[in-house]
């Protein structure tokens, strides 16, 4: 602004020197002319000054905005690096927890006396190692199941019915026929009645089922027979499988190396000197530019640690 004030002062002196050489009306006319020229010159200088100030302000604003973007980019880069390191730690922790939980559940299933629940039908529940019936729970080894109508059951499963009636578990027409002397075949029996029978070394059970549930009951009987065959094969191998499951669980619990490395990585990124230096450098550059554009703040020492900007 000093250069503009000097120019205005020179224009005023020039106008006065040109007017002093005239007298009377001519002097008045020349005074008006030269003073008008001086005013226009000063207006032009003022306009140039205002335009220059606007341009400087715009440049300063753009520079300040660019420096703010540098600060934001540095902070964003640091936050992104921390977020990625924490995400990797979370992923590894989740995988570790899932593997330990899966190994523990597998070991618990092997050690369970019943095993996993496989199916259920009309009061009979099938497990991997046992079968639970209204008459009790027994091992699947040596067990078999079938489905018969009332008439066929009396003819083909007399031994099973005898043990079942003795146990008091079979009622209705079939129970009446079996309970009568000599298994009289002349007594009328509803052929639509359906029965699920379970035979095991320590248990025999007959369960009445609805006549329209034949497909479901036969499917359950097939599942029982399949599970029984599998149990006879897998039961001798169970101790070895339990030892393997225990080893798998121990190995899963001991595999914490990647998690500790990821946790160390999070700490390193959080306190990284490079990332922190980038943020601090951008902030210092922004603060320095602001001070350079505030002469009063720079002269008073404001922003300098330990300096009071107020006059004493």
Secondary structure as UniProt FT lines:
FT   HELIX           2..19
FT   TURN            20..21
FT   HELIX           24..111
FT   STRAND          117..121
FT   TURN            122..123
FT   STRAND          124..127
FT   STRAND          130..133
FT   TURN            134..135
FT   STRAND          136..139
FT   TURN            141..142
FT   STRAND          144..149
FT   HELIX           150..156
FT   HELIX           158..166
FT   TURN            167..168
FT   HELIX           172..179
FT   HELIX           181..183
FT   TURN            185..186
FT   TURN            191..192
FT   STRAND          194..200
FT   TURN            201..202
FT   STRAND          203..209
FT   HELIX           211..213
FT   HELIX           214..234
FT   HELIX           235..237
FT   HELIX           238..254
FT   HELIX           257..270
FT   HELIX           273..292
FT   HELIX           295..300
FT   TURN            301..303
FT   TURN            305..306
//
